[in-house]
């Protein structure tokens, strides 16, 4: 597969059974072969997207001394600001050429997970920042729920199989700023080759060149979305749960050509995580004599903790 397939969520949400099945077949085939799709018909409207970009640009334009007030020690970077070069890909010593912010789950005080998550960090300098971030988080979470429903049906599970695992799940919305490059990077990229940790990732801001996906032949393919599309890929948790039937694909964000070093890039991934006690044990119906069980049993919380340590975000 040498290009990223495009699908439309409106097909899945349709009352037409044939349209719904067409979506399930298309996304299932894409995730078994390349691990990425470009998705139209999501729940983000243009006004919300414009407001979000405006707010995150306003935040990253703040002085470093102001941004660093929102870098909270002791929580593995799970909320608030993470400064430039702090995160590196698994097995890579050079820090990625980016800074970012984390919005996390919004749980009711009565939720059994309320004490598990750090509080979201409020930016005092920007009155709309947190409100717009929360609205975006919730629309992406809603979009992800229906994508996972389609994948449950593709895997011959009950349609709402994932619903209880993602309600109050440990999902993260991460606005990223790749600042202008001022000197020749020594082995560092904007985001080095990596796979995502979570169930699925919904990416805003893949409209320009830079994001690349590695196909099964080891070739790097440009992943460029249309303005009305989200790029959505499988993460390691879902790959593991499906015994690698659904592929978590290695991807990266390359440095721009030298003539474009002076420009910033912004992208906004939403990492859809389940609750920590979800068992990621390989599904029985993804095991057969040709596909023996490939992974040990583990919970989502244990797996996340392991990976955050590998990324240098948790000691």
ZALO-883284 format. One record per residue (C-alpha): residue in three letters; y, x, z. Coordinates in pm, whole numbers, padded with zeros to 5 digits, always signed. Example, Ala and Ser with C-alpha at 12.3 -4.5 7.8 and 13.67 -1.06 7.14 Angstrom:
% residues 2
ALA-00450+01230+00780 SER-00106+01367+00714 
END
This chain:
% residues 315
UNK+00000+00000+00000 UNK+00324+00160-00115 UNK+00587-00094-00012 UNK+00651-00314+00290 UNK+00548-00677+00223 UNK+00802-00955+00286 UNK+00706-01284+00460 UNK+00900-01593+00568 UNK+00848-01744+00915 UNK+00957-02082+00779 UNK+00617-02097+00604 UNK+00438-02069+00939 UNK+00669-02326+01105 UNK+00615-02571+00815 UNK+00412-02893+00854 UNK+00238-02797+00529 UNK-00102-02657+00627 UNK-00131-02456+00304 UNK+00210-02288+00362 UNK+00115-02206+00721 UNK-00217-02054+00613 UNK-00040-01856+00339 UNK+00181-01693+00605 UNK-00120-01616+00828 UNK-00304-01454+00534 UNK+00000-01252+00422 UNK+00094-01116+00765 UNK-00269-01054+00860 UNK-00333-00860+00540 UNK-00011-00658+00584 UNK-00095-00566+00944 UNK-00449-00465+00853 UNK-00324-00241+00570 UNK+00022-00098+00655 UNK+00116-00236+00999 UNK+00467-00348+00891 UNK+00628-00659+00739 UNK+00984-00760+00657 UNK+01042-01109+00801 UNK+01284-01377+00684 UNK+01334-01715+00854 UNK+01377-01579+01210 UNK+01590-01734+01486 UNK+01890-01497+01475 UNK+02200-01642+01312 UNK+02459-01429+01132 UNK+02728-01496+01391 UNK+02511-01370+01679 UNK+02414-01059+01478 UNK+02779-00980+01399 UNK+02879-01024+01763 UNK+02597-00802+01884 UNK+02687-00517+01649 UNK+03051-00544+01754 UNK+02960-00528+02124 UNK+02717-00237+02096 UNK+02966-00035+01889 UNK+03227-00106+02156 UNK+02987+00019+02423 UNK+02883+00340+02247 UNK+03250+00414+02172 UNK+03325+00425+02547 UNK+03385+00771+02698 UNK+03066+00954+02799 UNK+03184+00953+03163 UNK+03198+00572+03156 UNK+02858+00531+02984 UNK+02693+00767+03231 UNK+02790+00533+03518 UNK+02526+00299+03374 UNK+02244+00555+03365 UNK+02033+00444+03661 UNK+01808+00709+03824 UNK+01452+00635+03930 UNK+01364+00351+03688 UNK+01230+00550+03392 UNK+01518+00442+03168 UNK+01394+00081+03170 UNK+01742-00073+03213 UNK+02096+00031+03125 UNK+02202+00349+02948 UNK+01987+00644+02837 UNK+02199+00939+02729 UNK+02176+01147+02412 UNK+01860+01357+02364 UNK+01680+01225+02675 UNK+01380+01074+02493 UNK+01135+01269+02281 UNK+00833+01154+02080 UNK+00485+01212+02225 UNK+00394+01580+02179 UNK+00746+01680+02070 UNK+00966+01901+02288 UNK+01294+01838+02102 UNK+01486+01532+02220 UNK+01562+01263+01961 UNK+01919+01258+01826 UNK+02011+00924+01983 UNK+02154+00742+02283 UNK+02056+00386+02371 UNK+02081+00087+02604 UNK+01807-00133+02750 UNK+01826-00505+02814 UNK+01514-00627+02996 UNK+01344-00955+03082 UNK+01537-01241+03243 UNK+01304-01396+03503 UNK+01353-01680+03749 UNK+01362-01572+04112 UNK+01042-01776+04166 UNK+00846-01578+03905 UNK+00563-01362+04037 UNK+00709-01080+03821 UNK+01064-01106+03963 UNK+01018-00807+04194 UNK+00840-00601+03931 UNK+01140-00556+03698 UNK+01466-00372+03765 UNK+01778-00589+03739 UNK+01967-00585+03412 UNK+02275-00363+03429 UNK+02615-00533+03386 UNK+02881-00348+03183 UNK+03214-00418+03356 UNK+03434-00288+03073 UNK+03308-00536+02810 UNK+03312-00903+02905 UNK+03086-01026+02620 UNK+02835-00737+02606 UNK+02578-00875+02849 UNK+02606-01237+02731 UNK+02550-01145+02365 UNK+02266-00911+02461 UNK+02089-01190+02653 UNK+02125-01439+02365 UNK+01984-01186+02118 UNK+01697-01100+02353 UNK+01596-01465+02380 UNK+01612-01536+02004 UNK+01401-01229+01925 UNK+01152-01323+02199 UNK+01124-01672+02042 UNK+01068-01520+01696 UNK+00802-01284+01834 UNK+00616-01573+01998 UNK+00554-01739+01661 UNK+00457-01413+01492 UNK+00198-01359+01766 UNK+00074-01717+01723 UNK+00008-01644+01355 UNK-00178-01325+01448 UNK-00387-01509+01708 UNK-00505-01746+01433 UNK-00572-01451+01202 UNK-00794-01301+01473 UNK-00977-01636+01518 UNK-00825-01693+01861 UNK-00657-02007+01996 UNK-00305-02030+01845 UNK-00132-02007+02185 UNK-00359-01722+02308 UNK-00067-01481+02360 UNK+00182-01736+02502 UNK+00100-01691+02871 UNK+00084-01312+02838 UNK+00435-01287+02689 UNK+00606-01541+02918 UNK+00802-01324+03163 UNK+00661-01021+02977 UNK+00812-00675+03018 UNK+00992-00686+02681 UNK+01289-00460+02605 UNK+01586-00497+02369 UNK+01712-00150+02277 UNK+02043-00107+02089 UNK+02034+00253+01957 UNK+02323+00472+01841 UNK+02244+00775+01626 UNK+02577+00964+01644 UNK+02718+01175+01361 UNK+02534+01508+01326 UNK+02770+01798+01389 UNK+02544+02104+01362 UNK+02214+02180+01190 UNK+01943+02010+01401 UNK+01686+02263+01524 UNK+01362+02074+01461 UNK+01506+01746+01594 UNK+01519+01416+01407 UNK+01701+01093+01479 UNK+01361+00958+01586 UNK+01056+01180+01544 UNK+00728+01038+01411 UNK+00574+00802+01667 UNK+00383+00480+01722 UNK+00524+00204+01943 UNK+00369+00127+02282 UNK+00392-00253+02287 UNK+00236-00557+02115 UNK+00488-00591+01828 UNK+00836-00454+01756 UNK+01111-00655+01586 UNK+01374-00426+01435 UNK+01730-00518+01344 UNK+01932-00269+01141 UNK+01679-00136+00890 UNK+01908-00213+00597 UNK+01986+00149+00506 UNK+01752+00437+00422 UNK+01624+00636+00716 UNK+01328+00439+00856 UNK+01002+00561+00705 UNK+00645+00439+00753 UNK+00330+00647+00704 UNK+00061+00477+00494 UNK-00314+00544+00524 UNK-00293+00826+00268 UNK-00042+01005+00491 UNK+00248+00933+00252 UNK+00593+00844+00391 UNK+00732+00517+00253 UNK+01094+00403+00290 UNK+01113+00080+00492 UNK+01437-00092+00393 UNK+01496-00456+00489 UNK+01718-00713+00318 UNK+02026-00819+00519 UNK+01850-01139+00636 UNK+01523-00967+00732 UNK+01378-00816+01046 UNK+01128-00532+01012 UNK+00827-00613+01237 UNK+00544-00374+01317 UNK+00228-00363+01526 UNK+00237-00158+01846 UNK-00041+00038+02015 UNK-00121-00240+02267 UNK-00204-00491+01992 UNK-00386-00229+01788 UNK-00597-00142+02090 UNK-00663-00509+02178 UNK-00780-00578+01820 UNK-00999-00263+01807 UNK-00757-00116+01550 UNK-00809-00408+01312 UNK-00430-00458+01325 UNK-00276-00117+01261 UNK-00011+00052+01474 UNK+00160+00261+01210 UNK+00332+00595+01263 UNK+00701+00575+01168 UNK+01017+00783+01203 UNK+01394+00779+01147 UNK+01488+01078+00931 UNK+01815+01266+00941 UNK+02052+01166+00660 UNK+02144+01402+00375 UNK+02405+01658+00479 UNK+02690+01475+00304 UNK+02625+01176+00534 UNK+02604+01369+00862 UNK+02946+01240+00965 UNK+02828+00878+00989 UNK+02675+00689+01279 UNK+02363+00475+01243 UNK+02283+00176+01464 UNK+01949+00003+01497 UNK+01826-00254+01746 UNK+01452-00281+01814 UNK+01304-00551+02037 UNK+00981-00426+02194 UNK+00762-00728+02275 UNK+00555-00645+02582 UNK+00314-00867+02773 UNK+00302-00903+03151 UNK+00164-00596+03326 UNK-00165-00757+03432 UNK-00269-00854+03078 UNK-00605-00694+03004 UNK-00589-00496+02679 UNK-00970-00479+02664 UNK-01098-00488+02306 UNK-01152-00849+02189 UNK-01520-00935+02151 UNK-01464-01084+01805 UNK-01317-00752+01684 UNK-01640-00563+01762 UNK-01943-00553+01532 UNK-02204-00300+01419 UNK-01960-00148+01168 UNK-01672-00147+01419 UNK-01797-00043+01763 UNK-01560-00062+02059 UNK-01304+00218+02016 UNK-01101+00194+02341 UNK-01160+00193+02716 UNK-01052-00107+02923 UNK-00696-00086+03057 UNK-00416-00322+03161 UNK-00080-00337+02981 UNK+00097-00203+03292 UNK-00134+00097+03321 UNK-00098+00174+02952 UNK+00283+00150+02962 UNK+00303+00379+03267 UNK+00084+00637+03095 UNK+00301+00636+02781 UNK+00638+00651+02963 UNK+00519+00972+03131 UNK+00421+01117+02791 UNK+00770+01033+02656 UNK+00943+01211+02944 UNK+01109+00890+03067 UNK+00900+00877+03386 UNK+00794+01164+03608 
END
